[in-house]
Amino acid sequence: MKKKSEKEKERKRPKSDIPHSQNPLLDKILKEDQLAVERIKELVRLLKLKYGIAGRDIIHLAEEKEILIPISIFTKKLRILETLTKYLREELNLNYHQIGALLNRDERNIWHTYNYSRKKYSAKLKIPVSKYFIPISIFKNKLGALENIIIYLKDELRLSYSNIAKLLERDDRTIWTMYNRVKKKIKDEK
């Protein structure tokens, strides 16, 4: 019986997804990289299933350095600016100056708003799972906080007035009125 050559033995070995080299350290690194990629794929699949987030949105959330506010933080108990200030202060540990810069407001106004929100609602905000997120950059203009959020949800995310009202725990007539006032205000400024 003939001895099989090394090339024949190599051909008969099952092929794995991981390329092998002569360097065991390199093999270990490649295997770890492939395991990391598999974990990421599994995590993306779970996020898609659990939260209904599209793949492109997951990538955007992972790469984005901008602060994204979960829409689920809003409650009837607090006004929109109070909720935003409370979230940024308590959850993200930002100071008043940072919050003021992000929301295009004076830091003294932020201090007052935050302290008032603590008197109205002393507990930490409940942050349920959120399907929608608002980028902090929408607050850079002169519009009010609620106006900015409604414009973003209606124009960018294409949500209906009733969906926006449910998300913000507000009346849908208020949402409709606010949206139309803001559109008129923007049109008049041009």
VEXPA-478347 format. One line per 5 residues: for each residue x, y, z of N, C-alpha, C. Coordinates in nm, 4 decimals. Example, Ala and Ser with C-alpha at 12.3 -4.5 7.8 and 13.67 -1.06 7.14 Angstrom:
// VEXPA-478347
1.3190/-0.5690/0.7800/1.2300/-0.4500/0.7800/1.3200/-0.3300/0.7800  1.2850/-0.2250/0.7080/1.3670/-0.1060/0.7140/1.2900/0.0030/0.7870
END
This chain:
// VEXPA-478347
0.0830/-0.1172/0.0000/0.0000/0.0000/0.0000/0.0882/0.1246/0.0000  0.0523/0.2179/-0.0828/0.1310/0.3404/-0.0944/0.0955/0.4377/0.0170  0.1955/0.5093/0.0598/0.1685/0.6156/0.1552/0.1114/0.7342/0.0792  0.0103/0.7951/0.1400/-0.0512/0.9117/0.0758/0.0394/1.0324/0.0929  0.0492/1.1050/-0.0116/0.1311/1.2257/-0.0055/0.0612/1.3321/0.0806
0.1363/1.4310/0.1222/0.0819/1.5391/0.2045/-0.0274/1.6152/0.1317  -0.0123/1.6321/-0.0007/-0.1135/1.7046/-0.0792/-0.2444/1.6291/-0.0814  -0.2405/1.4974/-0.0941/-0.3625/1.4178/-0.0937/-0.4295/1.4242/0.0430  -0.3510/1.4163/0.1493/-0.4077/1.4261/0.2831/-0.4771/1.5615/0.3013  -0.4133/1.6676/0.2528/-0.4682/1.8024/0.2646/-0.5998/1.8138/0.1892
-0.6078/1.7506/0.0693/-0.7302/1.7551/-0.0108/-0.8442/1.6828/0.0578  -0.8171/1.5762/0.1293/-0.9216/1.4960/0.1900/-0.9690/1.5521/0.3234  -0.8922/1.6415/0.3849/-0.9354/1.7031/0.5108/-1.0567/1.7900/0.4837  -1.1510/1.7914/0.5781/-1.2662/1.8795/0.5574/-1.2226/2.0255/0.5592  -1.2762/2.0989/0.4670/-1.2428/2.2404/0.4569/-1.3240/2.3162/0.5615
-1.2600/2.4026/0.6351/-1.3320/2.4883/0.7293/-1.3336/2.6290/0.6714  -1.4133/2.7117/0.7331/-1.4225/2.8506/0.6881/-1.2974/2.9302/0.7241  -1.2239/2.8783/0.8187/-1.1066/2.9507/0.8668/-0.9835/2.9045/0.7903  -0.9152/2.9952/0.7240/-0.7928/2.9550/0.6557/-0.6855/2.9195/0.7589  -0.6080/2.8185/0.7289/-0.5022/2.7774/0.8202/-0.3684/2.8228/0.7666
-0.2854/2.8603/0.8574/-0.1502/2.8981/0.8195/-0.0548/2.8115/0.9011  0.0675/2.8344/0.8829/0.1687/2.7618/0.9596/0.1896/2.8249/1.0972  0.1316/2.9408/1.1185/0.1502/3.0152/1.2418/0.0298/2.9913/1.3349  0.0477/2.9223/1.4472/-0.0646/2.8945/1.5371/-0.1262/3.0224/1.5958  -0.0456/3.1246/1.6186/-0.0979/3.2509/1.6708/-0.1920/3.3154/1.5695
-0.1526/3.3157/1.4445/-0.2370/3.3702/1.3382/-0.3660/3.2903/1.3262  -0.3567/3.1587/1.3362/-0.4763/3.0739/1.3317/-0.5725/3.1095/1.4446  -0.5172/3.1317/1.5623/-0.5999/3.1659/1.6789/-0.6706/3.3009/1.6570  -0.5973/3.3978/1.6051/-0.6535/3.5308/1.5792/-0.7650/3.5214/1.4754  -0.7416/3.4474/1.3673/-0.8431/3.4321/1.2630/-0.9688/3.3645/1.3177
-0.9502/3.2644/1.4003/-1.0641/3.1943/1.4589/-1.1431/3.2879/1.5501  -1.0738/3.3676/1.6323/-1.1399/3.4627/1.7208/-1.2154/3.5689/1.6407  -1.1562/3.6150/1.5306/-1.2225/3.7131/1.4451/-1.3509/3.6561/1.3863  -1.3438/3.5330/1.3401/-1.4630/3.4714/1.2822/-1.5716/3.4537/1.3883  -1.5333/3.4162/1.5095/-1.6305/3.4035/1.6179/-1.6930/3.5389/1.6508
-1.6137/3.6441/1.6492/-1.6659/3.7789/1.6754/-1.7666/3.8193/1.5685  -1.7359/3.7914/1.4434/-1.8276/3.8234/1.3331/-1.9580/3.7450/1.3502  -1.9481/3.6184/1.3878/-2.0679/3.5366/1.4094/-2.1523/3.5920/1.5242  -2.0875/3.6377/1.6300/-2.1606/3.6979/1.7426/-2.2316/3.8258/1.6993  -2.1635/3.9065/1.6200/-2.2240/4.0309/1.5710/-2.3456/3.9998/1.4850
-2.3332/3.9028/1.3955/-2.4466/3.8641/1.3110/-2.5647/3.8186/1.3951  -2.5372/3.7407/1.4981/-2.6432/3.6919/1.5862/-2.7086/3.8073/1.6616  -2.6282/3.9007/1.7092/-2.6809/4.0172/1.7788/-2.7691/4.1017/1.6874  -2.7252/4.1241/1.5647/-2.8049/4.1996/1.4680/-2.9372/4.1287/1.4422  -2.9324/3.9963/1.4273/-3.0553/3.9192/1.4041/-3.1511/3.9344/1.5232
-3.0980/3.9260/1.6444/-3.1813/3.9408/1.7638/-3.2419/4.0810/1.7743  -3.1622/4.1836/1.7427/-3.2140/4.3207/1.7455/-3.3256/4.3400/1.6443  -3.3075/4.2824/1.5268/-3.4112/4.2914/1.4237/-3.5401/4.2256/1.4714  -3.5275/4.1069/1.5305/-3.6454/4.0340/1.5768/-3.7130/4.1017/1.6952  -3.6343/4.1365/1.7964/-3.6914/4.1892/1.9196/-3.7475/4.3294/1.9044
-3.6735/4.4183/1.8350/-3.7127/4.5578/1.8290/-3.7651/4.6025/1.6929  -3.7550/4.5161/1.5940/-3.8017/4.5530/1.4609/-3.7174/4.6612/1.3966  -3.5919/4.6689/1.4327/-3.5028/4.7707/1.3768/-3.4410/4.7163/1.2489  -3.4407/4.7973/1.1457/-3.3808/4.7563/1.0184/-3.2289/4.7503/1.0321  -3.1663/4.6662/0.9501/-3.0213/4.6488/0.9536/-2.9460/4.7789/0.9364
-2.9917/4.8634/0.8444/-2.9242/4.9907/0.8199/-2.9334/5.0820/0.9425  -3.0460/5.0733/1.0170/-3.0609/5.1534/1.1381/-2.9677/5.1047/1.2486  -2.9473/4.9730/1.2555/-2.8554/4.9176/1.3549/-2.7140/4.9674/1.3275  -2.6755/4.9669/1.2021/-2.5424/5.0152/1.1643/-2.5308/5.1639/1.1970  -2.6369/5.2395/1.1680/-2.6380/5.3831/1.1967/-2.6224/5.4069/1.3474
-2.6956/5.3304/1.4278/-2.6869/5.3457/1.5724/-2.5475/5.3112/1.6236  -2.4867/5.2090/1.5646/-2.3539/5.1654/1.6092/-2.2456/5.2650/1.5698  -2.2566/5.3240/1.4521/-2.1526/5.4143/1.4029/-2.1720/5.5581/1.4477  -2.2938/5.5945/1.4733/-2.3270/5.7331/1.5008/-2.2691/5.7784/1.6347  -2.2076/5.8933/1.6339/-2.1545/5.9490/1.7565/-2.2520/6.0494/1.8170
-2.3542/6.0823/1.7423/-2.4556/6.1748/1.7900/-2.5422/6.1064/1.8954  -2.5864/6.1846/1.9915/-2.6742/6.1306/2.0952/-2.8112/6.1062/2.0345  -2.8645/5.9880/2.0579/-2.9980/5.9525/2.0119/-3.0880/5.9360/2.1337  -3.2000/6.0059/2.1313/-3.2941/6.0039/2.2431/-3.4037/5.9013/2.2135  -3.4246/5.8038/2.3020/-3.5337/5.7090/2.2787/-3.6684/5.7799/2.2950
-3.7575/5.7581/2.2031/-3.8881/5.8247/2.2062/-3.9713/5.7775/2.3257  -3.9370/5.6612/2.3793/-4.0148/5.6028/2.4882/-3.9987/5.6752/2.6218  -3.9111/5.7741/2.6317/-3.8916/5.8433/2.7590/-4.0016/5.9451/2.7884  -4.0753/5.9861/2.6875/-4.1714/6.0951/2.7059/-4.2953/6.0480/2.7802  -4.3426/6.1351/2.8692/-4.4551/6.1039/2.9544/-4.5445/6.2263/2.9702
-4.6694/6.2035/3.0034/-4.7631/6.3134/3.0274/-4.7239/6.3951/3.1497  -4.6533/6.3316/3.2413/-4.6213/6.3944/3.3690/-4.5262/6.5137/3.3551  -4.4476/6.5139/3.2476/-4.3507/6.6209/3.2264/-4.3669/6.6802/3.0870  -4.3296/6.8083/3.0771/-4.3256/6.8684/2.9443/-4.2068/6.8112/2.8680  -4.2048/6.8316/2.7376/-4.1024/6.7725/2.6515/-3.9626/6.8179/2.6922
-3.9429/6.9483/2.7103/-3.8104/6.9993/2.7466/-3.7683/6.9480/2.8842  -3.8629/6.9370/2.9761/-3.8317/6.8833/3.1084/-3.7841/6.7388/3.0982  -3.8522/6.6609/3.0162/-3.8149/6.5208/2.9982/-3.6768/6.5096/2.9352  -3.6525/6.5876/2.8312/-3.5213/6.5855/2.7656/-3.4100/6.6227/2.8631  -3.4316/6.7286/2.9381/-3.3310/6.7753/3.0332/-3.3055/6.6703/3.1408
-3.4111/6.6133/3.1928/-3.3995/6.5094/3.2965/-3.3241/6.3875/3.2413  -3.3568/6.3469/3.1200/-3.2893/6.2320/3.0579/-3.1401/6.2597/3.0381  -3.1082/6.3741/2.9808/-2.9687/6.4072/2.9528/-2.8876/6.4247/3.0809  -2.9504/6.4778/3.1836/-2.8799/6.5015/3.3110/-2.8622/6.3715/3.3892  -2.9706/6.2943/3.4045/-2.9666/6.1771/3.4922/-2.9161/6.0508/3.4239
-2.9494/6.0322/3.2980/-2.9109/5.9091/3.2295/-2.7745/5.9206/3.1606  -2.7456/6.0369/3.1030/-2.6197/6.0538/3.0306/-2.5161/6.1337/3.1091  -2.5551/6.1804/3.2277/-2.4641/6.2528/3.3181/-2.3998/6.3755/3.2540  -2.4755/6.4477/3.1754/-2.4245/6.5704/3.1139/-2.4464/6.6871/3.2095  -2.3593/6.7873/3.2024/-2.3790/6.9046/3.2875/-2.4712/7.0037/3.2156
-2.5107/7.1094/3.2883/-2.6076/7.2052/3.2340/-2.5550/7.2766/3.1095  -2.4277/7.3068/3.1102/-2.3682/7.3735/2.9944/-2.3756/7.2831/2.8701  -2.3411/7.1558/2.8864/-2.3464/7.0605/2.7737/-2.4885/7.0440/2.7228  -2.5827/7.0300/2.8153/-2.7232/7.0135/2.7760/-2.7714/7.1382/2.7033  -2.7364/7.2545/2.7562/-2.7753/7.3805/2.6919/-2.7221/7.3897/2.5499
-2.5967/7.3509/2.5310/-2.5365/7.3552/2.3971/-2.6077/7.2573/2.3030  -2.6396/7.1391/2.3520/-2.7068/7.0389/2.2682/-2.8490/7.0790/2.2305  -2.9197/7.1425/2.3237/-3.0599/7.1790/2.3001/-3.0774/7.3232/2.2538  -2.9663/7.3938/2.2343/-2.9694/7.5326/2.1884/-3.0474/7.6213/2.2864  -3.0163/7.6043/2.4147/-3.0818/7.6799/2.5209/-2.9744/7.7329/2.6160
-3.0088/7.8362/2.6885/-2.9202/7.8913/2.7894/-2.9085/7.7916/2.9044  -2.7875/7.7763/2.9585/-2.7667/7.6775/3.0644/-2.8449/7.7121/3.1908  -2.8712/7.8414/3.2144/-2.9532/7.8802/3.3306/-3.0963/7.8318/3.3133  -3.1464/7.8385/3.1890/-3.2800/7.7855/3.1589/-3.2836/7.6346/3.1796  -3.1778/7.5671/3.1411/-3.1684/7.4213/3.1590/-3.1683/7.3865/3.3069
-3.0910/7.4619/3.3866/-3.0874/7.4384/3.5307/-3.2270/7.4505/3.5908  -3.2958/7.5578/3.5556/-3.4315/7.5819/3.6066/-3.5274/7.4703/3.5619  -3.5211/7.4337/3.4349/-3.6085/7.3294/3.3803/-3.5836/7.1954/3.4489  -3.4575/7.1619/3.4689/-3.4248/7.0349/3.5337/-3.4752/7.0324/3.6781  -3.4518/7.1402/3.7533/-3.4973/7.1438/3.8928/-3.6498/7.1388/3.9024
-3.7175/7.2039/3.8107/-3.8637/7.1993/3.8091/-3.9119/7.0573/3.7775  -3.8431/6.9903/3.6860/-3.8822/6.8527/3.6504/-3.8621/6.7582/3.7697  -3.7593/6.7813/3.8487/-3.7355/6.6975/3.9673/-3.8432/6.7181/4.0722  -3.8961/6.8408/4.0815/-4.0051/6.8668/4.1771/-4.1333/6.7970/4.1310  -4.1589/6.8005/4.0017/-4.2795/6.7373/3.9476/-4.2713/6.5849/3.9457
-4.1505/6.5337/3.9167/-4.1311/6.3896/3.8995/-3.9951/6.3533/3.9557  -3.9919/6.3187/4.0843/-3.8636/6.2975/4.1520/-3.7977/6.1646/4.1168  -3.8758/6.0663/4.0747/-3.8189/5.9348/4.0398/-3.7386/5.9440/3.9107  -3.6527/5.8439/3.8907/-3.5795/5.8369/3.7633/-3.6790/5.8055/3.6521  -3.6480/5.8500/3.5327/-3.7345/5.8211/3.4184/-3.7366/5.6715/3.3913
-3.8548/5.6230/3.3571/-3.8655/5.4842/3.3124/-3.8376/5.4856/3.1630  -3.7480/5.4000/3.1208/-3.7097/5.3994/2.9799/-3.7407/5.2621/2.9211  -3.8653/5.2452/2.8747/-3.8981/5.1175/2.8116/-3.8282/5.1041/2.6757  -3.8335/4.9856/2.6213/-3.7736/4.9596/2.4900/-3.8355/5.0554/2.3888  -3.7519/5.1115/2.3047/-3.7982/5.2107/2.2083/-3.7690/5.1658/2.0662
-3.8687/5.1832/1.9808/-3.8508/5.1505/1.8392/-3.7933/5.2704/1.7630  -3.8208/5.3901/1.8130/-3.7776/5.5123/1.7450/-3.6824/5.5922/1.8333  -3.5877/5.6579/1.7668/-3.4907/5.7424/1.8351/-3.4854/5.8774/1.7662  -3.4622/5.9813/1.8450/-3.4553/6.1180/1.7932/-3.3108/6.1661/1.8056  -3.2499/6.2101/1.6955/-3.1127/6.2634/1.7057/-3.1148/6.3993/1.7752
-3.0194/6.4216/1.8597/-3.0124/6.5459/1.9377/-2.9931/6.6678/1.8467  -2.9409/6.6469/1.7281/-2.9128/6.7579/1.6362/-3.0386/6.8302/1.5880  -3.1565/6.7698/1.6040/-3.2783/6.8379/1.5568/-3.3121/6.9603/1.6413  -3.2495/6.9751/1.7562/-3.2808/7.0858/1.8460/-3.1919/7.2078/1.8233  -3.1139/7.2087/1.7169/-3.0201/7.3183/1.6920/-3.0869/7.4452/1.6368
-3.2135/7.4382/1.5995/-3.2793/7.5572/1.5448/-3.3558/7.6325/1.6544  -3.4335/7.7324/1.6155/-3.5030/7.8176/1.7123/-3.6409/7.7638/1.7508  -3.6814/7.6535/1.6952/-3.8125/7.5972/1.7275/-3.8124/7.5391/1.8678  -3.9318/7.5207/1.9239/-3.9440/7.4588/2.0549/-3.9151/7.3094/2.0480  -3.8950/7.2491/2.1642/-3.8599/7.1071/2.1705/-3.9700/7.0202/2.1103
-4.0943/7.0439/2.1492/-4.2056/6.9649/2.0955/-4.2193/6.9858/1.9451  -4.2041/7.1081/1.9001/-4.2137/7.1369/1.7566/-4.1083/7.0593/1.6780  -3.9855/7.0604/1.7270/-3.8777/6.9871/1.6594/-3.9059/6.8376/1.6520  -3.9537/6.7824/1.7606/-3.9811/6.6386/1.7642/-4.0938/6.6025/1.6690  -4.2000/6.6821/1.6687/-4.3138/6.6535/1.5793/-4.2707/6.6624/1.4335
-4.1964/6.7654/1.3982/-4.1483/6.7801/1.2598/-4.0623/6.6605/1.2210  -3.9735/6.6190/1.3100/-3.8858/6.5055/1.2803/-3.9667/6.3774/1.2623  -4.0566/6.3505/1.3545/-4.1343/6.2258/1.3467/-4.2264/6.2235/1.2255  -4.2822/6.3376/1.1914/-4.3753/6.3435/1.0778/-4.3014/6.3439/0.9440  -4.2017/6.4298/0.9300/-4.1353/6.4459/0.8006/-4.0261/6.3423/0.7741
-3.9481/6.3093/0.8755/-3.8372/6.2163/0.8555/-3.8790/6.0696/0.8703  -3.9561/6.0404/0.9734/-3.9965/5.9017/0.9976/-4.1322/5.8672/0.9377  -4.2016/5.9697/0.8859/-4.3297/5.9505/0.8174/-4.4354/5.8828/0.9043  -4.4401/5.9231/1.0306/-4.5403/5.8677/1.1212/-4.6694/5.9477/1.1115  -4.7801/5.8833/1.1407/-4.9091/5.9519/1.1380/-4.9246/6.0371/1.2637
-5.0202/6.1305/1.2592/-5.0439/6.2156/1.3752/-5.0833/6.1324/1.4967  -5.1655/6.0315/1.4758/-5.2095/5.9490/1.5887/-5.0932/5.8684/1.6477  -5.0025/5.8187/1.5635/-4.8857/5.7470/1.6151/-4.7944/5.8401/1.6947  -4.7744/5.9598/1.6424/-4.6915/6.0579/1.7134/-4.7548/6.0910/1.8478  -4.8864/6.1100/1.8484/-4.9576/6.1414/1.9724/-4.9421/6.0294/2.0754
-4.9518/5.9057/2.0310/-4.9348/5.7919/2.1229/-4.7929/5.7873/2.1777  -4.6942/5.8076/2.0906/-4.5546/5.8018/2.1331/-4.5201/5.9107/2.2346  -4.5763/6.0289/2.2158/-4.5449/6.1430/2.3023/-4.6449/6.1597/2.4170  -4.7453/6.0717/2.4211/-4.8520/6.0779/2.5210/-4.9199/6.2155/2.5191  -4.9567/6.2581/2.4013/-5.0270/6.3844/2.3812/-5.1516/6.3582/2.2968
-5.2387/6.4569/2.2893/-5.3600/6.4463/2.2083/-5.3243/6.4620/2.0608  -5.3864/6.3810/1.9734/-5.3501/6.3893/1.8314/-5.3938/6.5206/1.7678  -5.4944/6.5870/1.8231/-5.5325/6.7192/1.7704/-5.4242/6.8224/1.8003  -5.3620/6.8079/1.9162/-5.2498/6.8962/1.9526/-5.1341/6.8758/1.8554  -5.1067/6.7509/1.8232/-4.9976/6.7183/1.7312/-5.0268/6.7783/1.5936
-5.1483/6.7600/1.5439/-5.1871/6.8134/1.4131/-5.1726/6.9656/1.4111  -5.2262/7.0311/1.5145/-5.2204/7.1775/1.5221/-5.0757/7.2267/1.5274  -4.9970/7.1651/1.6119/-4.8570/7.2052/1.6272/-4.7811/7.1874/1.4956  -4.8014/7.0741/1.4291/-4.7323/7.0464/1.3029/-4.7670/7.1529/1.1982  -4.8942/7.1857/1.1848/-4.9351/7.2840/1.0846/-4.8869/7.4250/1.1188
-4.8840/7.4604/1.2461/-4.8297/7.5907/1.2868/-4.6811/7.6018/1.2536  -4.6080/7.4956/1.2824/-4.4637/7.4962/1.2561/-4.4375/7.5052/1.1062  -4.5119/7.4291/1.0268/-4.4938/7.4348/0.8813/-4.5206/7.5768/0.8303  -4.6236/7.6403/0.8827/-4.6555/7.7779/0.8422/-4.5440/7.8718/0.8865  -4.4947/7.8537/1.0086/-4.3864/7.9377/1.0630/-4.2608/7.9243/0.9744
-4.2268/7.8016/0.9361/-4.1101/7.7780/0.8517/-4.1299/7.8397/0.7146  -4.2497/7.8262/0.6599/-4.2816/7.8830/0.5282/-4.2736/8.0356/0.5306  -4.3223/8.0977/0.6376/-4.3206/8.2441/0.6494/-4.1788/8.2986/0.6643  -4.0875/8.2205/0.7242/-3.9500/8.2643/0.7425/-3.8716/8.2677/0.6107  -3.9154/8.1908/0.5144/-3.8429/8.1842/0.3857/-3.8696/8.3021/0.2994
END
